[in-house]
């Protein structure tokens, strides 16, 4: 089956990673207000701009400025390419593959299908990347009795790096696991397992942070609650230094279960009122308030399907989510869709002061994917869109 056909049958990296919101503290009243202030405009159209069938928006947009000041933006499929241009308003897909996926059957190689889902650079030349790595055991004979995508899906966050401003990325050998479940892929099959969908990386002083989802697990001496884990590091260039919040400190490590002995596996304390992965988190300039955007399905505390936002002063305690854009999302049933689904929200400010677009002012661009359906299939006919957003933060 060709790439385009497979893309039509594989829902996408955020699909159905739905979790019950953890019992986390919520601050009131809300710290900010986000309002859409303009119609969507087209950034990328698969049928018009693709280099091949792998070119579809399939992850939240991540961007940085390279040494020349030009912008590189990632958020495509597992044959990873970048959109490049002088600024966020003038981007074009570069057909050079910066990181390909080997689709290897050995789960210990961590080279089945990988998406670049976070980047960080201090100088625009050396770039650290976090990868959402899916081991799709249903695609490898004998690796999963269930034989279906979700039941066989084993996910890990791994690392890659670039020394040429993001024009190529390489993995270490053996690959570095930033966050993995404390068991191997054949364990607990029947549902998706592991760590998923790292957010963008953000800076606070000497520290760097990201959030990642886990579906949790129950193992001897290690009961991990489903939710979002907050990770911290003082050096993203060394992917072994990431540690997760435990409720008392950033001490939890989740190394490679194929190589690390772990008699007492760590767990994280989930943060936030999130039903699934965060699309992006950014810091409002001046106020220091954090703003996170994510998608949610109607039900379980959300009145409507769509994109939501929530705010925080410390990345741990978040206020109640509020609706930004109402529409059926990737989490909804495609069989009942009457319009394209929306997915993978991100916030990017063209005037961001940081090289990594981790800050916003009073305006930003909600950047997201629009996915067309055919019957019950989510197709590879997808657009990357952006809409201007006004941001108001209370003092």
N, C-alpha and C positions, 0 to 999 in steps of 0.2 A: 504494500500500500504506500502511495506517495506521501510526502510531507503534508501537502494541502489536505489530503483526505484524512490523514491522522489528526490534523488540527481540528477538523470538523467533528471528530469523534471524542477528542479529549477536551474536557470542559475548560481546564485552565488551572493555574497554580493556586488560585484562591478558592476554587470551587468547593462549596459545601464544607469548608472548615468552620463549622458553626459550633459554638460552645456556649454553655450556660454562663451568663455573666457571673464573675466571682463576687463573693461577699466582700467588697472593698469599700473603704470610706468614701463618701461623696461630699464635696464642699458646695455650699449654697450661700448666696445666690450665684448665678452664672457670672463668669469673669469677663465675658466678651459676647459680641454679636457678630455673626457673619451673614452677609446678604449678597445674593447674586445681583449684579448690576448691569448685566448685558447678556446678549445671546451667545450661543456657542459658535466658535470658529474652528475650522478644520486645520489640524497640524499635519496629520498623516492619514492617507486613505490606502488601505491594503491593495485594492484592485488597481489603483493608479500609481502608487509609489513603491511597491514592493520590489525587492531584488529577486526573491523566489517565494515559494509557498510557506516558508518559515517566518516571513515578515508580517507579523500581526502584533498589535499591542496586547500584551498578556501579563503585565505586571505594572505596578505604580511607577510613574515617571521619576527618575533620579537624574540629577544633573550636577555638573561642576564646571568651573572655568579652568582651562588648561593654561600653560605658561604664557601663551600668546594672548590670553583673554577670551579666546573662543570657547563656545559652549559645547559640551558633549552630553547627550541625554540618552539614558538607557531605559528600557521598559518593554522590550520586545520579547520574542519567544526564545526557546532553548538553543537555537542557532543564533547566538548573541551578536547583534550589530548595534551601532549607535547612530542617532541623529546628530548631525553637527551643523554648526553655523556660527556667525559672529555674535549672536545673541539668541534669547529664547524666541524671539519673534521671527527668526529666519533660519529654520532648521530643515535639513534635508537628510534622508537616510543615506549613510555611507555603506556601500555594499561589502566592504571588508568585514569578514567574520572576526570578531575580537576574541571570542571564546566559543568553541563548538562543544557539542555533547557527544560523547563516545557511544552511548547506548550499550554499555558493556554489561554482560550478565553477572559479573562478580560484584556483589554488593559492597565488599570491602575496598573496591577501587574507587567508590564514590564518583563514578563517571558514567552514569546512565543519562539523566537529563538535568541540566543545570541552567538556572536563570540568574543573571546578575540583578540582584534586588537591593543592593546598597553599595555606595561608593564613598570613599573619603580620601582627600588629598590635601596636604599642607602646602605643596609647592606647584601643583598643576602638572607635574611630571610623574612622580611616584604616586600610584593610586592603589589603595587597598579596597578590595571588594568582598562583600558577603554574597554567597550563592545559596539560593533555595534549590536544594538537590533532591530530586524525586527518584527513588528507586522504585520503578514500576514493575513489580515482580510478575504481574500478569502478562507482561510482554516477553518474559524469559521462561521457556519451557521447564517445568519441574520445580520452579521456585515458589509457586503459590497454588494450593489446591483450589482456592475459591475461583480464580481465573478472571476476576473483575477488577477494574481499576481501583475503586475505592477500598475494596476489601484487601487488596494486596499492596496498597500504597504505603511506603516506608520513607519518611522524610528526615533530612538532616540539613543543618546549616554548615556549609563549608566555606573555605576561603580561597581567594585568588589575588593576584597582584599584577600591576603593570608598572613598567619603568619608562614608558613612552607616551605618557599622557592619555592612557586609556585606548590606544590604538591596537593593543594586544594585551591579553591577560594570560598568565600561566598559573598552574597549581603546583604546590610542592609535592614531592614524591618521598614517602607516602603523603596523601593529601591531609591537610589540617582540618579536623572537625572542630568547629566553634561550639556547636550545640547538637548533641545527639541523645537519643533515648538510651537508657542503661541496659539495652538488650539488642540482639541482632534481628535482622529483618524477618526471619522465620517465626519469631516469637509473637504470640498474640495476634495472628492474622485474623482478618474478618472485618477490620475497620482501619481507617488511616491512622498512622502512629508517628510520633516523633515531634520535631520542632519545624515550624513552617514560617514562611513569609516575613523575613526580617524587615522592619521599617527602615527608612533612611537613618543615617548616623547623624547625630547632633552633638554640638560642643557646649560644655559649661566649664570655663576655665581650662585646667589641664586635663579634664576628663572628657571622654567621648561615650555616648550612649546610643543604644538602639533597643527596640522592643520586638519580641518574637512570640508567636503563638505556639502553644503545645496542647495536644489533646489529652495529655496526662497519662498516668499509668498507675497500676497497683502492683508492686513487687515487694518481696521480703525486705523490710527495712527501708522502703522508699515508696511512699504514696504521694505522687505528684498530682496536684489539682489541675484541671484544665483551666486555661486562661492565657494571659499575656505575661511574659517574663521580661523584666527590665535588666539589660546587660550594661556593664560599664568597663571601660579600659582606659589606661593612660597612654596607650600606643596601638592604634589600629593596624599599624604596619606589622605588628607581631600578633597574629591571630590567636595565639595561645594565652594571651593575657585577659581575654574577656571573662568576666565573672557576673553572675546573676544575683539579683536582690533576693535575700532570704527572709526579709522581715526585720532583720537586725543589722545586716550589712551585705556588701557585695562580695560574697565568698563562694558561691555555688559554681562549680565547674562541671561541664557535661562532655567529657572527652570521648574519643572513638571507642565504641564497645568492641570493635574487632581487634584493638591493640592495647587497650588500657585495662588493667585489673582494677575493679572498683568494688571492694567488699562493702562499703557504706555509701551507696549512691546519693548524690546531692539532690535537693529539690529547691525550687524557687517559690517565692510568695507572689501569686498573680496580682497585678495591679489593674485598676480602672474598671469602668462599667462596660466593657467591650464584649460583644457577642461573637467576635471573630477578629481576624487580623486588622491592624491599623494600616491604613493606606499611607499616611505620612504624618509626621509630627514636626512642627516648626515653632520657633520662638519669636514672639512679637517684639520688635525693636522698641526700646524705651521702657516698656512695662515689664519685660521679662516673662510674660505669661506664655505658657506653652499651649498650642492649639493642635489637636489631633483630628484627622478626618478618617472616616471609615464607612463601609457600607453595611446595611442591616436589612433583614427581612421583616415584614410585618408580623407581629406576634412576639411573645416573650419580652414584653416591655417596650416594644416599638409599635406605634400606632400605624405607621406606613412604611413601606419599603422605600429605600433610597439612600442617599448620602447623609451622614450625620457628622456633627462636630462636638467636641467636648474640650474643656480647658483645665489647666493645672498650673500650680506654682512650683511643683517639685518633681514632676513626672511620676509620682506615686499616687497621690490623691487627686481624683478628677471629679469635675462637677457633672450634673445630669446631662446626657446627650440631647442635642436639639437638631431638628431636621433642617438640612440645607437644600437638598434637591430631591423631590419625590419622584420615584420611578421604579419600575421593576428592575431588580438587580440580578447579578449572576447567581445569587442565592435563591432566586425565585424559580418556579417551574417554567421551563422554556415552552412547554406544550401549551400554556395558556397565554403566552406573550402576544400582545397586540402591537407592540412597538419594539425597537431594538432595546436590549438590556443594557444597563450601565454597570461599570465595574472599575476597580483600581483607581480610586481617587487620590490625588496628590495636590499639594499647595506649593506653588513656585512663584516667587516674587522676582520679576526681571531686574529690579533694583536691589536685590539682596546684597548686603555688605560682605557676607562670607563667601568664600570661593565655592562652598559646597551647597549653597542655597538652603541653608538650615535656618534662615531668619526671614521674617516678613515685616513689612510696614503696614500702612492702613489700606493697602490694595495688594491683591495677589491674583494668581490665575489658578482656578480649579481645573486641573488637568486630569482627564479620565478617558476611558475607552467606551465606545458604543459597539455592541455586538449584535448582529442580526441573526435571527433564528429561521429555521425551515422545519416546520412541524415541531418535533421535540428535540431537534439538533441545534446546538449553538455552533454557528458556522465560523469559518475563517474570514468572512466578510466583515471587517472591523475598521472603525475609524478611531483615531486619537484626536480628542477635542479639548478645547479649553474655554473657560468662561471667566470673565472678571468678577472678582469678589471684593466687596468692601468689608473692612474689619474695624470694629470698634471695641476697644478694651477699656473697662472701667478702671478708674484710678485706685 
